[in-house]
Amino acid sequence: MPSVNGRGLSAARQAVRALDRLGTRGRTVGTWADLAVSTGLGYQARRARSPWSGVLGERTRNAIYARIWADAAQAAGAEMRDLGSGFLELRRGEAATRVYQQVVALDDPVTLRLALDKTVVHGLLIEAGIPVADHVEIGLDDLDAGIAFLEAHAPCVVKPASGTGGGDGTTTNVCNASELLRARVHATRRGDRVLVERQVEGVVHRLLFLDGELIDVIRNLPPRLTGDGRSTVEELVAAENRRRAQAGGELGLAYLDVGLDALVTLRREGLRLGSVPEAGRTFAVATVSNDNRVEDTETLRDGVADEVVDVARRAASLVRLRLAGVDVIAPRIDAPLEETGGVVAEVNGTPGFHHHYLVADPGRATPVARPILEALL
């Protein structure tokens, strides 16, 4: 992925503007085309033909969440009824509630919609003195503003400003104008607004709050694989995805995706899909941690500074969420954020419970659905 300068950058701008005229559908096609060129049509064809590619779909996700809620129902002395298509009804005496996977009836729709708007949430946090990454929001006609910000703050993270979660459309380690243009296309598949943020050193820590009480903390390392001296990066990714499919969701509910973030991360590692990492070498496949291995997710029982908990709790309160997953990026969270340079990255209104169950040490996993069900009933 070489950088583009001068005439090449001008041509790239024109190509992006052409995609913009076609709307989100055009940018989606542009994203597919960009990945096909970067990875090769052969990779895309092999991926499409993989026999396990459709295993981790809605049916698997529904089954994992049914198991999570069944455990919570048993602990609460409640009955659970499967309504179909992932909807469950839980009842104890006269009290009843319905859930869909991690979506529950604790917060109102306006609050949940506000939580999805990263720019608005950042503004609320900044007003309250809570540290967030330096950032700028750009629209379809603000490329110069994004490039100027990038020149002052690179490397940067480019992500949708609103409406998405799970790392969808996010690209890290963006260092030049050509990468910004590509990342901007990938980030606007579902909307026109893009957030360009200074990339903060550290890893993602999810602090889960219910009515202001901290109920769990997990640390998410970026997705990593280990070479065997024989297999290419593509083959190692395929083996990991096959392992997840064969586990039926017990090793994660998403495949390790080779998107733009993965391609940029691999390049920083000096690797391509066709590279053969030496035996024993552990390398990052991507920087966005949502698709990491369960071995890369750790339950934290202690070592979390009270100051970090207080900041994250305030962030959830400012968004007015009863149930909130607050993502803190920092090298470590055993010290205040002002000491580590950490920030609050996001405040999630529908945090995925399964991340708290599918961890490196299942025996230490926190059954977070139990207190949530008690609150619902």
Secondary structure, DSSP 8 states (H G I E B T S, - for coil): -----THHHHHHHHHHHHHHHTHHHHHHHHHHHHHHHHH-HHHHHHHHH-TTTTTSSHHHHHHHHHHHHHHHHHHHT-EEEEEETTEEEEEETTEEEEEETTB-TTS-HHHHHHHTBHHHHHHHHHHTT-----EEEE-TT-HHHHHHHHHHH-SEEEEESBS--TTTT-EEEE-SHHHHHHHHHHHTSS-S-EEEEE--SSEEEEEEEETTEEEEEEEE---EEE--SSS-HHHHHHHHHHHHHHTTTTT-SS----SHHHHHHHHHTT--TT----TT-EEES-SS-TT--GGGEEE--S---HHHHHHHHHHHHHHT-SEEEEEEEES-SSS-HHHHT-EEEEEESS--THHHHSSS-GGG---THHHHHHHH-
